[in-house]
């Protein structure tokens, strides 16, 4: 048994099954649910591969308050990277071994070592990662990181 769920203007925004779950549909004036990610890291190994220190970055580019780093991040099978923002930390990610799922509020995308795509981490990026496979997933990550 279901009943129609209505917003404050009386518009239908979905059905509420007897269990109480809402089934979302596209209806004018109704917002769709957005995804969110885990709150903790699990099964991560992070290896620093190189750093350009703040002083050199400032001397070369004029950019102050940041250093540039290159890391190899491995997510163990069943592991995850918690939801995080790149508002002040732009970066680029390339999966070099295995496969991982990137989650964003709008959905999920799989990236693997076979793909030619890089993951762009710009000022609008809020995301998280899962390794849902039976093998480790490793990414090379390069980012500008605030000093403080």
TIKOLSE-242475 format. One record per residue: residue number from 0; x, y, z of N, C-alpha, C in turn. Coordinates in pm, 1 decimal. Layout:
# TIKOLSE-242475
+-----+----------+----------+----------+----------+----------+----------+----------+----------+----------+
:   n :      nc1 :      nc2 :      nc3 :     cac1 :     cac2 :     cac3 :      cc1 :      cc2 :      cc3 :
+-----+----------+----------+----------+----------+----------+----------+----------+----------+----------+
: NUM :        X :        Y :        Z :        X :        Y :        Z :        X :        Y :        Z :
...
+-----+----------+----------+----------+----------+----------+----------+----------+----------+----------+
# end
This chain:
# TIKOLSE-242475
+-----+----------+----------+----------+----------+----------+----------+----------+----------+----------+
:   n :      nc1 :      nc2 :      nc3 :     cac1 :     cac2 :     cac3 :      cc1 :      cc2 :      cc3 :
+-----+----------+----------+----------+----------+----------+----------+----------+----------+----------+
:   0 :     84.8 :   -117.8 :      0.0 :      0.0 :      0.0 :      0.0 :     88.9 :    123.5 :      0.0 :
:   1 :     57.2 :    223.5 :    -81.7 :    132.7 :    347.5 :    -85.7 :     38.5 :    464.8 :    -70.4 :
:   2 :     95.1 :    576.0 :    -30.1 :     16.7 :    699.5 :    -27.1 :    102.8 :    809.5 :    -85.2 :
:   3 :     38.5 :    906.0 :   -145.6 :    110.7 :   1015.2 :   -206.8 :    162.7 :   1108.5 :    -98.8 :
:   4 :    290.7 :   1147.1 :   -115.6 :    352.7 :   1242.2 :    -24.6 :    345.9 :   1379.5 :    -91.8 :
:   5 :    299.9 :   1482.3 :    -22.5 :    283.7 :   1615.2 :    -80.8 :    367.8 :   1716.1 :     -5.1 :
:   6 :    423.3 :   1813.7 :    -82.0 :    497.8 :   1919.9 :    -16.0 :    400.6 :   2024.9 :     37.1 :
:   7 :    452.6 :   2135.1 :     89.9 :    366.7 :   2235.2 :    154.0 :    271.7 :   2304.5 :     57.7 :
:   8 :    304.3 :   2301.5 :    -74.2 :    213.3 :   2362.2 :   -172.0 :    113.1 :   2261.0 :   -224.7 :
:   9 :    115.7 :   2139.9 :   -174.1 :     21.7 :   2037.6 :   -218.8 :     66.5 :   1963.3 :   -342.0 :
:  10 :    190.4 :   1989.5 :   -392.2 :    241.6 :   1917.5 :   -508.7 :    288.0 :   1778.6 :   -466.8 :
:  11 :    263.7 :   1682.4 :   -552.4 :    308.2 :   1546.5 :   -525.2 :    459.6 :   1539.7 :   -542.8 :
:  12 :    531.8 :   1482.4 :   -444.4 :    676.9 :   1469.0 :   -455.1 :    721.5 :   1323.0 :   -451.7 :
:  13 :    631.2 :   1230.2 :   -459.1 :    670.4 :   1090.0 :   -463.0 :    567.3 :   1004.5 :   -393.6 :
:  14 :    601.5 :    879.6 :   -375.9 :    514.1 :    786.7 :   -306.5 :    580.7 :    741.8 :   -178.9 :
:  15 :    503.1 :    720.3 :    -76.4 :    554.5 :    668.0 :     49.1 :    498.8 :    527.6 :     65.2 :
:  16 :    582.8 :    425.0 :     44.2 :    535.5 :    288.9 :     63.9 :    500.2 :    267.1 :    210.8 :
:  17 :    431.5 :    158.9 :    238.3 :    391.2 :    128.5 :    375.5 :    510.7 :    122.6 :    469.5 :
:  18 :    632.3 :     94.3 :    417.1 :    752.2 :     87.4 :    499.8 :    799.3 :    225.5 :    541.9 :
:  19 :    751.1 :    330.6 :    478.8 :    789.4 :    467.4 :    513.1 :    901.4 :    523.2 :    426.8 :
:  20 :    953.3 :    448.2 :    330.8 :   1058.9 :    497.5 :    243.1 :    998.2 :    585.4 :    135.2 :
:  21 :   1067.9 :    690.2 :     96.2 :   1019.7 :    776.1 :    -10.6 :   1084.5 :    732.3 :   -140.7 :
:  22 :   1006.5 :    717.6 :   -244.5 :   1057.2 :    689.5 :   -378.1 :   1052.9 :    821.4 :   -452.8 :
:  23 :   1172.1 :    873.0 :   -487.7 :   1179.9 :   1005.4 :   -547.7 :   1153.9 :   1001.3 :   -696.7 :
:  24 :   1088.4 :   1103.3 :   -745.5 :   1064.5 :   1119.3 :   -887.6 :   1089.1 :   1263.7 :   -925.8 :
:  25 :   1094.7 :   1291.4 :  -1053.3 :   1114.4 :   1427.4 :  -1099.6 :    979.8 :   1497.7 :  -1104.0 :
:  26 :    960.8 :   1589.0 :  -1013.1 :    836.9 :   1664.6 :  -1005.7 :    875.0 :   1811.2 :   -989.1 :
:  27 :    812.2 :   1899.6 :  -1063.4 :    843.9 :   2042.0 :  -1055.6 :    838.2 :   2089.5 :   -911.0 :
:  28 :    942.6 :   2161.8 :   -871.1 :    944.6 :   2219.8 :   -737.3 :    994.7 :   2126.3 :   -629.5 :
:  29 :   1023.5 :   2001.0 :   -660.4 :   1071.2 :   1906.0 :   -559.5 :   1220.0 :   1883.4 :   -577.6 :
:  30 :   1294.2 :   1879.9 :   -469.6 :   1437.3 :   1855.0 :   -473.7 :   1463.7 :   1705.5 :   -466.2 :
:  31 :   1562.8 :   1658.9 :   -541.5 :   1600.9 :   1518.8 :   -536.7 :   1702.7 :   1497.4 :   -425.3 :
:  32 :   1704.2 :   1380.1 :   -368.9 :   1801.0 :   1345.8 :   -265.5 :   1940.9 :   1345.0 :   -325.9 :
:  33 :   2039.8 :   1386.9 :   -247.2 :   2177.2 :   1384.0 :   -292.1 :   2255.1 :   1285.5 :   -208.0 :
:  34 :   2356.4 :   1226.5 :   -269.5 :   2439.4 :   1128.7 :   -200.2 :   2537.9 :   1198.9 :   -108.4 :
:  35 :   2582.9 :   1127.6 :     -7.1 :   2692.1 :   1174.5 :     76.3 :   2784.3 :   1057.0 :    101.9 :
:  36 :   2907.3 :   1087.3 :    140.7 :   3008.1 :    983.5 :    154.2 :   3039.3 :    946.6 :    297.3 :
:  37 :   3135.2 :    854.9 :    312.5 :   3175.5 :    810.6 :    445.6 :   3243.9 :    924.0 :    522.4 :
:  38 :   3246.6 :    911.5 :    653.0 :   3306.6 :   1015.2 :    738.2 :   3446.6 :    978.8 :    786.3 :
:  39 :   3491.5 :    857.4 :    758.3 :   3624.7 :    813.7 :    802.3 :   3697.0 :    740.2 :    689.7 :
:  40 :   3831.0 :    754.4 :    691.2 :   3914.6 :    675.8 :    599.9 :   3926.6 :    533.7 :    653.4 :
:  41 :   3937.6 :    436.8 :    562.9 :   3961.6 :    297.8 :    601.5 :   4049.0 :    231.9 :    496.6 :
:  42 :   4150.3 :    159.2 :    541.3 :   4232.7 :     79.6 :    450.7 :   4320.2 :    159.7 :    357.0 :
:  43 :   4375.3 :    272.1 :    403.6 :   4458.8 :    357.3 :    317.7 :   4607.1 :    343.9 :    349.7 :
:  44 :   4687.2 :    350.6 :    244.0 :   4831.4 :    364.5 :    255.5 :   4869.3 :    485.2 :    171.3 :
:  45 :   4944.4 :    578.5 :    230.2 :   4984.1 :    699.2 :    159.1 :   5136.8 :    706.7 :    158.0 :
:  46 :   5195.0 :    712.4 :     37.5 :   5339.8 :    725.1 :     21.8 :   5370.6 :    858.6 :    -44.7 :
:  47 :   5449.5 :    942.9 :     24.1 :   5492.4 :   1069.8 :    -37.6 :   5600.9 :   1038.8 :   -139.3 :
:  48 :   5582.5 :   1086.5 :   -260.5 :   5677.8 :   1063.2 :   -367.6 :   5764.8 :   1184.9 :   -394.3 :
:  49 :   5715.2 :   1303.0 :   -362.6 :   5792.1 :   1424.7 :   -384.1 :   5716.8 :   1546.6 :   -337.2 :
:  50 :   5793.8 :   1651.7 :   -301.4 :   5734.3 :   1776.4 :   -253.6 :   5812.4 :   1893.7 :   -310.4 :
:  51 :   5740.5 :   1993.4 :   -357.5 :   5800.4 :   2123.6 :   -387.4 :   5757.6 :   2213.5 :   -272.9 :
:  52 :   5854.4 :   2254.1 :   -192.0 :   5826.9 :   2330.4 :    -70.5 :   5771.5 :   2469.4 :   -101.9 :
:  53 :   5709.6 :   2529.7 :     -1.6 :   5645.0 :   2659.9 :    -14.7 :   5740.5 :   2766.2 :    -70.4 :
:  54 :   5862.4 :   2773.9 :    -18.6 :   5957.0 :   2877.8 :    -62.8 :   5986.3 :   2866.6 :   -212.0 :
:  55 :   6009.8 :   2746.0 :   -261.6 :   6039.1 :   2727.1 :   -404.0 :   5915.4 :   2757.1 :   -488.6 :
:  56 :   5798.6 :   2715.2 :   -443.6 :   5675.4 :   2742.3 :   -516.9 :   5651.3 :   2893.2 :   -525.9 :
:  57 :   5677.6 :   2963.3 :   -415.5 :   5662.4 :   3109.8 :   -415.9 :   5762.5 :   3172.6 :   -512.4 :
:  58 :   5889.4 :   3127.0 :   -509.2 :   5993.5 :   3182.5 :   -596.5 :   5962.2 :   3157.4 :   -743.9 :
:  59 :   5910.5 :   3039.4 :   -775.3 :   5884.1 :   3004.9 :   -915.2 :   5755.4 :   3063.4 :   -969.8 :
:  60 :   5651.8 :   3071.3 :   -885.5 :   5519.2 :   3108.8 :   -936.6 :   5458.7 :   3231.5 :   -869.8 :
:  61 :   5512.7 :   3271.7 :   -755.1 :   5452.9 :   3381.4 :   -679.8 :   5339.6 :   3336.4 :   -587.7 :
:  62 :   5308.1 :   3208.7 :   -589.6 :   5201.4 :   3154.7 :   -506.5 :   5251.8 :   3137.8 :   -363.3 :
:  63 :   5181.7 :   3200.4 :   -269.4 :   5223.2 :   3193.1 :   -129.2 :   5126.7 :   3107.9 :    -48.1 :
:  64 :   5179.9 :   3042.5 :     54.7 :   5098.5 :   2967.9 :    148.7 :   5064.7 :   2826.2 :    106.6 :
:  65 :   5129.8 :   2774.5 :      1.0 :   5103.1 :   2639.2 :    -48.8 :   5233.3 :   2566.1 :    -77.1 :
:  66 :   5228.9 :   2434.7 :    -71.1 :   5334.1 :   2350.2 :   -125.7 :   5268.1 :   2253.0 :   -222.8 :
:  67 :   5346.7 :   2197.3 :   -313.3 :   5294.8 :   2100.6 :   -409.9 :   5347.7 :   1962.9 :   -371.0 :
:  68 :   5259.6 :   1862.9 :   -374.6 :   5303.2 :   1728.8 :   -338.2 :   5254.3 :   1625.4 :   -438.4 :
:  69 :   5332.7 :   1518.5 :   -449.9 :   5297.3 :   1404.2 :   -532.7 :   5296.3 :   1282.4 :   -440.4 :
:  70 :   5181.9 :   1209.7 :   -441.0 :   5166.9 :   1095.0 :   -351.7 :   5110.7 :    976.0 :   -428.9 :
:  71 :   5140.6 :    857.9 :   -376.6 :   5074.8 :    734.9 :   -422.3 :   4981.4 :    694.9 :   -308.7 :
:  72 :   4852.4 :    687.7 :   -338.3 :   4753.2 :    650.4 :   -237.6 :   4691.3 :    517.8 :   -279.8 :
:  73 :   4700.9 :    420.5 :   -189.6 :   4644.1 :    288.1 :   -215.8 :   4527.2 :    264.9 :   -121.9 :
:  74 :   4415.3 :    221.9 :   -179.4 :   4296.4 :    186.3 :   -102.3 :   4285.9 :     33.9 :   -106.1 :
:  75 :   4289.6 :    -28.3 :     10.9 :   4278.0 :   -174.2 :     20.3 :   4137.4 :   -218.1 :    -22.3 :
:  76 :   4122.5 :   -345.4 :    -60.9 :   3987.8 :   -396.2 :    -91.0 :   3893.4 :   -368.2 :     26.0 :
:  77 :   3776.9 :   -311.5 :     -5.3 :   3680.0 :   -275.3 :     98.3 :   3710.8 :   -143.2 :    167.0 :
:  78 :   3819.5 :    -78.0 :    129.7 :   3858.7 :     48.7 :    192.2 :   3787.2 :    167.5 :    132.3 :
:  79 :   3812.1 :    284.3 :    194.1 :   3743.9 :    405.9 :    148.7 :   3822.7 :    530.3 :    188.6 :
:  80 :   3798.4 :    637.1 :    115.4 :   3847.4 :    770.7 :    149.3 :   3725.0 :    853.1 :    185.7 :
:  81 :   3730.2 :    917.5 :    301.1 :   3616.3 :    994.5 :    351.7 :   3581.9 :   1111.4 :    260.5 :
:  82 :   3457.4 :   1155.5 :    267.9 :   3411.0 :   1272.8 :    194.2 :   3497.5 :   1392.9 :    232.2 :
:  83 :   3542.5 :   1466.2 :    130.6 :   3626.5 :   1583.4 :    154.5 :   3610.9 :   1683.2 :     40.4 :
:  84 :   3649.7 :   1807.1 :     69.7 :   3637.6 :   1917.9 :    -25.7 :   3774.5 :   1956.7 :    -80.1 :
:  85 :   3775.1 :   2010.7 :   -199.1 :   3897.1 :   2063.8 :   -260.2 :   3885.7 :   2214.7 :   -280.9 :
:  86 :   3803.8 :   2279.3 :   -200.3 :   3781.3 :   2422.7 :   -213.4 :   3912.6 :   2501.1 :   -215.1 :
:  87 :   4009.8 :   2460.1 :   -134.2 :   4137.4 :   2531.5 :   -126.9 :   4256.3 :   2440.9 :   -158.8 :
:  88 :   4230.1 :   2325.0 :   -223.4 :   4337.1 :   2229.7 :   -252.3 :   4314.1 :   2164.3 :   -387.9 :
:  89 :   4348.6 :   2233.6 :   -497.5 :   4329.4 :   2174.7 :   -630.3 :   4425.3 :   2058.7 :   -652.6 :
:  90 :   4377.8 :   1960.1 :   -729.2 :   4463.2 :   1845.7 :   -757.0 :   4419.9 :   1767.8 :   -878.9 :
:  91 :   4504.9 :   1672.7 :   -915.5 :   4479.9 :   1581.0 :  -1026.4 :   4509.3 :   1439.7 :   -977.0 :
:  92 :   4425.6 :   1344.0 :  -1017.1 :   4438.5 :   1205.5 :   -972.0 :   4435.8 :   1114.5 :  -1093.8 :
:  93 :   4524.7 :   1015.2 :  -1095.6 :   4524.7 :    913.5 :  -1201.0 :   4536.0 :    776.2 :  -1135.9 :
:  94 :   4439.5 :    689.2 :  -1162.3 :   4443.4 :    552.7 :  -1112.4 :   4547.6 :    476.5 :  -1194.4 :
:  95 :   4644.5 :    415.3 :  -1125.8 :   4750.8 :    343.0 :  -1197.3 :   4744.3 :    191.6 :  -1176.3 :
:  96 :   4666.1 :    146.8 :  -1077.1 :   4650.0 :      3.4 :  -1053.9 :   4512.5 :    -20.8 :   -992.6 :
:  97 :   4442.8 :   -121.8 :  -1042.3 :   4312.4 :   -156.0 :   -987.7 :   4202.7 :    -62.6 :  -1034.8 :
:  98 :   4096.0 :    -56.3 :   -954.3 :   3979.5 :     26.2 :   -987.5 :   3919.2 :     81.7 :   -859.3 :
:  99 :   3860.5 :    199.1 :   -870.9 :   3795.7 :    263.8 :   -757.2 :   3669.2 :    333.7 :   -805.2 :
: 100 :   3579.3 :    358.6 :   -712.2 :   3456.3 :    431.3 :   -741.6 :   3464.5 :    566.2 :   -672.3 :
: 101 :   3450.1 :    672.5 :   -750.9 :   3444.1 :    808.1 :   -694.8 :   3297.7 :    842.6 :   -673.5 :
: 102 :   3265.1 :    887.7 :   -553.7 :   3130.2 :    933.5 :   -524.9 :   3126.5 :   1085.0 :   -515.3 :
: 103 :   3021.1 :   1141.0 :   -568.6 :   2991.2 :   1283.7 :   -555.0 :   2843.0 :   1294.0 :   -521.6 :
: 104 :   2797.7 :   1409.9 :   -482.2 :   2657.2 :   1428.2 :   -444.0 :   2562.5 :   1384.8 :   -555.1 :
: 105 :   2606.8 :   1394.1 :   -678.7 :   2521.2 :   1363.9 :   -793.1 :   2527.5 :   1219.2 :   -839.8 :
: 106 :   2621.2 :   1139.5 :   -785.5 :   2630.1 :    999.7 :   -826.8 :   2770.6 :    945.0 :   -817.5 :
: 107 :   2790.6 :    826.9 :   -877.8 :   2917.2 :    757.7 :   -870.9 :   2974.8 :    734.2 :  -1010.7 :
: 108 :   3109.5 :    732.4 :  -1018.8 :   3180.9 :    704.8 :  -1142.8 :   3294.5 :    609.5 :  -1111.9 :
: 109 :   3310.5 :    506.1 :  -1194.1 :   3421.6 :    413.9 :  -1175.2 :   3541.1 :    459.1 :  -1256.8 :
: 110 :   3660.0 :    450.7 :  -1195.1 :   3785.4 :    480.6 :  -1262.6 :   3876.3 :    360.4 :  -1245.0 :
: 111 :   3951.3 :    326.6 :  -1350.6 :   4041.9 :    212.0 :  -1341.9 :   4172.9 :    243.8 :  -1411.5 :
: 112 :   4269.6 :    155.2 :  -1390.6 :   4400.9 :    171.6 :  -1451.7 :   4391.9 :    170.6 :  -1603.8 :
: 113 :   4287.7 :    109.5 :  -1659.6 :   4271.1 :    101.7 :  -1804.4 :   4217.7 :    231.2 :  -1864.7 :
: 114 :   4160.7 :    317.3 :  -1782.7 :   4099.1 :    439.7 :  -1832.9 :   4201.4 :    548.6 :  -1861.7 :
: 115 :   4168.1 :    633.3 :  -1955.5 :   4254.8 :    745.2 :  -1991.1 :   4219.9 :    870.6 :  -1912.1 :
: 116 :   4113.2 :    865.3 :  -1833.3 :   4064.1 :    983.4 :  -1762.2 :   4143.2 :   1011.8 :  -1635.2 :
: 117 :   4163.5 :   1139.3 :  -1610.1 :   4214.8 :   1185.4 :  -1481.0 :   4095.0 :   1235.9 :  -1401.4 :
: 118 :   4107.1 :   1232.5 :  -1271.9 :   4004.0 :   1288.4 :  -1184.8 :   4047.8 :   1430.5 :  -1152.8 :
: 119 :   3964.0 :   1527.5 :  -1187.5 :   3993.4 :   1668.5 :  -1166.2 :   3937.7 :   1709.3 :  -1029.9 :
: 120 :   4024.0 :   1765.9 :   -945.8 :   3982.6 :   1812.9 :   -813.7 :   3994.9 :   1965.5 :   -811.8 :
: 121 :   3888.2 :   2032.4 :   -854.1 :   3889.6 :   2178.9 :   -857.7 :   3813.3 :   2234.6 :   -737.5 :
: 122 :   3794.9 :   2364.1 :   -735.5 :   3732.2 :   2431.4 :   -622.1 :   3588.5 :   2392.2 :   -595.8 :
: 123 :   3521.9 :   2328.9 :   -692.5 :   3383.6 :   2285.1 :   -674.3 :   3373.4 :   2138.0 :   -633.7 :
: 124 :   3487.3 :   2069.7 :   -620.3 :   3486.7 :   1925.8 :   -594.9 :   3467.2 :   1892.2 :   -447.4 :
: 125 :   3364.7 :   1812.5 :   -421.3 :   3344.2 :   1745.1 :   -293.0 :   3318.7 :   1600.4 :   -330.3 :
: 126 :   3406.3 :   1509.4 :   -282.4 :   3393.6 :   1370.3 :   -324.8 :   3450.7 :   1274.3 :   -221.0 :
: 127 :   3440.8 :   1144.4 :   -252.2 :   3491.3 :   1036.7 :   -168.2 :   3517.4 :    918.8 :   -259.9 :
: 128 :   3586.1 :    817.1 :   -207.1 :   3621.2 :    700.1 :   -288.5 :   3595.9 :    570.9 :   -213.0 :
: 129 :   3560.9 :    465.9 :   -289.4 :   3546.6 :    330.3 :   -237.6 :   3627.6 :    235.8 :   -325.9 :
: 130 :   3684.2 :    132.4 :   -265.0 :   3739.6 :     21.3 :   -341.9 :   3647.2 :    -96.5 :   -316.4 :
: 131 :   3564.6 :   -127.1 :   -413.4 :   3466.9 :   -236.0 :   -400.4 :   3514.7 :   -364.5 :   -467.2 :
: 132 :   3644.2 :   -371.3 :   -498.1 :   3699.2 :   -488.8 :   -564.6 :   3775.8 :   -575.2 :   -464.4 :
: 133 :   3831.8 :   -685.1 :   -515.6 :   3911.5 :   -775.6 :   -432.9 :   4060.6 :   -747.0 :   -443.4 :
: 134 :   4098.5 :   -639.2 :   -512.5 :   4239.8 :   -604.3 :   -531.2 :   4263.2 :   -460.0 :   -486.4 :
: 135 :   4384.1 :   -429.1 :   -440.6 :   4414.4 :   -289.8 :   -403.9 :   4399.9 :   -197.6 :   -524.9 :
: 136 :   4365.7 :    -72.1 :   -498.0 :   4357.0 :     31.7 :   -602.2 :   4455.3 :    141.3 :   -564.9 :
: 137 :   4543.3 :    176.8 :   -659.5 :   4644.7 :    278.9 :   -633.4 :   4627.8 :    394.7 :   -729.8 :
: 138 :   4638.1 :    515.2 :   -675.2 :   4629.5 :    637.8 :   -754.9 :   4753.1 :    721.9 :   -730.4 :
: 139 :   4795.5 :    792.8 :   -833.4 :   4897.2 :    896.3 :   -819.2 :   4820.4 :   1026.6 :   -805.5 :
: 140 :   4850.1 :   1102.5 :   -699.6 :   4778.0 :   1225.7 :   -668.0 :   4877.8 :   1340.8 :   -660.2 :
: 141 :   4851.1 :   1446.0 :   -735.2 :   4933.5 :   1566.0 :   -730.2 :   4841.3 :   1681.3 :   -690.3 :
: 142 :   4879.6 :   1752.6 :   -584.3 :   4793.8 :   1864.2 :   -543.2 :   4873.5 :   1978.2 :   -482.1 :
: 143 :   4810.9 :   2096.5 :   -485.4 :   4860.2 :   2213.6 :   -414.3 :   4793.6 :   2211.9 :   -277.1 :
: 144 :   4874.8 :   2211.9 :   -172.0 :   4823.6 :   2194.7 :    -37.0 :   4854.6 :   2317.4 :     46.6 :
: 145 :   4755.4 :   2372.7 :    115.8 :   4782.1 :   2486.2 :    204.3 :   4882.5 :   2447.8 :    312.1 :
: 146 :   4972.7 :   2540.2 :    344.7 :   5076.6 :   2514.5 :    445.2 :   5013.2 :   2494.9 :    581.9 :
: 147 :   4914.8 :   2575.1 :    616.5 :   4857.4 :   2564.3 :    752.1 :   4731.0 :   2483.7 :    753.4 :
+-----+----------+----------+----------+----------+----------+----------+----------+----------+----------+
# end
